Amino acid sequence: MLETSARLLKLLSLLQVRRDWTGPELAGRLSVDVRTIRRDVDKLRSLGYPVTSLPGAAGGYQLGAGAELPPLLLDDDEAVAVAVGLRTAANGSIAGIEETSVRALTKLEQVLPTRLRRRVQALQAHTTPLPAAGPTVDPETLTIIAAACRDHQQLRFTYAPTQGEPAKRLAEPQGLVHTGRRWYLVAWDVPKEDWRTFRVDRITEEPALAARFTPREPPAKSLGEFVSRQVASSVYTYQAVLTIHAPMQAVAERTTPMSAALEPIDDQSCLMRTGADGLERIVFHLLFLGFEFEVHEPVELRDYIEILIGRLRNAITVQE
């Protein structure tokens, strides 16, 4: 009986980890035959778990959504990860989620074994989180966008750009990117026929779902890299392209993905794209890096550096 109960718990855990399982896959994981899997699935159903059967030659199973939230089965590392994630969310950038995260964390800690509770409490006691400095977003807006990405549905929303009046937008959502301070939506702008990056906190009202669309090839292998390139330069008045004479890894350690987009040239140099609303900010950033560099564009940056060179030369000239 104990062996059967343990197998049922393991089966339930597997069904929660992945959306779809074939009968042979589950049988292999649990070292039993497919008939035993069928019997165990029937027992889970009798306990109220909505396990549905999938059609096909090999057959399959899926844990569906039920009327009530079933107990979650977590191993030690998963439980600690969830606890840490909830603690982080309590200081996050999603409006209204802080209190909900604290409530969920309290419930989780009540059922954690002593050994795990001590690990979580030690981490919390010796960690001081900084409050999120960026704007907060509506969790319902994030949920709608994520569902639209999953189901390939267009979104209609009102967007407030950095400059100008809010405008209606129609977009095919590709995915969300969270930088730690802000949330970004990567989407194909239907009227402008181009990829765009939208700050979610500037979506002024709840997005509305529109027609379904056929997914396009993403604008980059990594949406994070795409957002990094967009935010690092395109949103600023001055956009700079430079060669930095240092290994890309060394430059990356002194920058952030949101302040500079880097591409390797060779083992000892890399291409940097960055931007700012003032030329002096770009120069300060480059001097802070501590590496030799060449300016490719804009011309205004070259001219400004020439002016600074003159000022510095005058500052150290010995007066007769």
N, C-alpha and C positions, 0 to 999 in steps of 0.2 A: 504493500500500500504506500509506504514511504517513497519507494522508487517511482511509482506511478505519479504521485503528487509532485515530486521533484521534476519529473519529465514534463508534466503539465505546465509548471512554472517556467521551465526553460522554453517550452513551445510558445507560451504566451509572450515571453521576452523576445523571441525571434520574430514573432508577428508584429511586435511593436517597433522593431529596429528597421524593417524594410517593408515597403508597401505590398509587394507581391512575392509569393513563394510557390514553387511547384511542390507537389507531393514528394517526388524523389529527393528534392533538395532538403526538405525538412527531415525526411527519413535519414538521409546521410548525416545531417548535423546531429541528430539524436541517436544514431546507431540503432535504428529499428526499421521494420519494414513499412511499406506504404499503408497496409491495412491497419497497423497500430496507429499511424498518424490519423487515419479517418476516425478511429474510435476516440482518440484523444480530442480531436476537433469537436466531435459530438458532445464530449463531456464539457468542453469549454462553452459550447452553446447552451448546454443545460444550466450552466452557472451564470448565464446572462451576457456572455461576450458575443458580440455580433460578428462572427467569423463567416464570411461568405465564400462560396465555392466559385472558382474561375473555370470557364469552359476551355476545352482543348484536349488534345490527345494525352498529354502528361498530367492534366488536371492541375489545380492550384488553389491557393487560399489567400484571403485578404482579411485583415482586421478592419471592419468598418466602423463608422461612427454610430454610437448607440444613444439611447435616451439619457443615460447617465455616464459620467466620466469613470472609466474603469481604473483600477489601481495600476500605477506604473511600476514596472520592475526595473530597477537600476542597480548596476554593479557599483563597487566602491568608488572607482574613479569617476563614473558617470554622476553619482550622487554629489561628490565634491564639486565637480564641474558645474552642475546645476546651481548649487548653493553659491558658488563664486559668481556665476553669471547673474543670479538674482541680486546679489549685493552690488555688482557693478551697475545693473540696470537701475538700482535705487538712486544712482547719481548720474543717470544718463540724460539723453537729449530728446526723449519722447515725453510729451506733455501728459501729465496725469499718471504715468506708469510707476512713479516712485513709491507711492503708498501701496499700490497693488503688489509690487515686488517685495516690499517689506512683509506684507501679510503672507504671501506665498513662502517666503524664506522662513518665517516663524513656524508655519505648518510643517515645512520640510525638516527643520531642526528638531521638532518634537518627535519625529519618528526615526531620526538617524540613530544608528548604533553609537554607543559611547565613543568607540575608537574614531569614528568618522566625525562625530560632533566636536571632538577635541581638535582634529585637524582643521576643520572649518573655523572654529573659534580662534585658534592660534593665528591663522591667516588674517582674520578680520581684526584681531587685537593689535597686530603689528603692521597693519597697512593703513595709510592715511590717504584716502582718495581726494583728488581735487575736484571741485564742482565743475560740471560741464560749462564751458564758456560760450558755446555756440547757441543759436536759437533752438527752441524746442519745436517739435512737429506733432501733429495730431495722430495718435495711433490708428484711428479709423482710416485716415488718409493713406497711411502706410499699408494697411490691410487691403484696401481697395486696389492700390497700385500693384501690390504683390500678386493678388489674384488675377489682375488683368495681364500681368507678365506670364503667369502660369497658363492662362486660358487663351492667350493671344487675342485680346480684345482691345480695340482702340479706346483712348481716354479723351474726354473733353473736360477742360479745366480752364480756370482763369489764372493767369500768371502775371506777377508783378516783377518786372525786370529791375535791374539796378537803376537804370534811367528810363524815363518815359512812363506812360500810363499803363495800367493793367490791361491785358488783352486776352481774348479767347484763343485757346490753342487746341489743336487736334493732333494727337500723337499716337504712335504705335510703341508701347513700352517694351524695352528690352530687359531692364533689370535695375535694381537699387544698389547704390554704393554708399557705405557709411564710413566717413573718415575719422570718426571719434568725436568730431565737433558738429558736423553737418551731414545731412542726408541728401543724396543726389539721385535723380532719375535720369537714366540714359534711355533716350527714345528717338524714334524716327519722326521728325516733324513733317507731317503729311503735306501741308500747303507749301512749305519751303523745300521739300524734297531733299532733306539732309539730316544727318545725325545731330542731335542737340543734347546738352546737359542742363537739366532743370534743378534748381534748388527746391527741395520739397517744402521748406518753410515759406517759400514765396508763392506756393499754390494757395490762393486766397479762399477757396471754397472746396467743398468735397467733390472730388472728380466724379464724372458720370461715365458709365460704360457705354461704348458705342459698338460699331460693327466688328466682327471678327476679321483677322487678317492672317496672311501667310507669313510666318517668321522670315526675317531677312538675315543675311550674313552679318554677324556682329561687327561693329566698327573697329574692334581690336580683339586680340586673343583674350585679353583680360580687360573687363570693364573698369577695374580699378586703375589700370594704366591709362585708359582713355580719359577717365575723369581727371587723373593727375595731370595729363598734358593740357586738358582744357582749362582747368583751374589755375595751373601754374603760370599761364601766360595770357590766354585769350580774354579773360575778364578784366584785364588791366589796360590802362591807357598806353603804356609802353610795353612792348613785347620784344624780348631780347633772345638772340641765338648766339651762342659762344662755343668755342672749343676750350675745354679745361684740360691742362696738361698734367693729368693725374689719373690713376686708375679709377674706374667708375665706382668701385666699392668704397674707396677712400672718400670720394666726393659725396656718395650717398650717406656716409656716416656723419657728414656735416650739414646735410640738408634734410628736407622732408619731402615726401611725394607730392604734397600740396604746394610747396614753394619752388620746386624745380623738377622738370622731367628730364631724365638722363637716358642717353643711348651710347653704347660703347663704340669707339672708333677703332682702338687697338688696346693692347695691354696697358699702355701708359697714357691714354687720353680718352676723353669722352665728349659727346655733344650735349650741351645744356640748353634747355628752353626755359625761360623764366620771365617774370614780368612784375611790374609795380606801377603805381599811379604817379611816381616821381622818379626821375633818373638818379637822384641821390640815393634812393633806397636800393636800387640795383647795384650801384657802385659799392655801397656799404656791405651789401650781401656778398659781393664778389671778393672784397678785401678780407672779409671775415673768414672766407674759405681758406685763405693762405696758400693758394696755388697760382701758378702762372696761367694766364688765359688770353684768348684772342677774341675780339668782338667782330662778329660777322654782320649783325644788324641789331638795332637800327643805327642809322647814321648819326642821329642826335646823341646817342650814347657815346660814340667815338668823340664827337665834338665836346661833350660835357667832360669827358676824361681829360682832354687836352686842356680845358680851362682849369681843372683841378690840379693838373701837373704844374701849370704856371703859378697857381696860388701857393702850392707846396714849395716850389723852387724859391719863390719870393720870401717865404717864411723862414728859410734857412740861409738866405744870402747874408753874408757878413757886411754890416754897414761900416763904411770907411769913416 
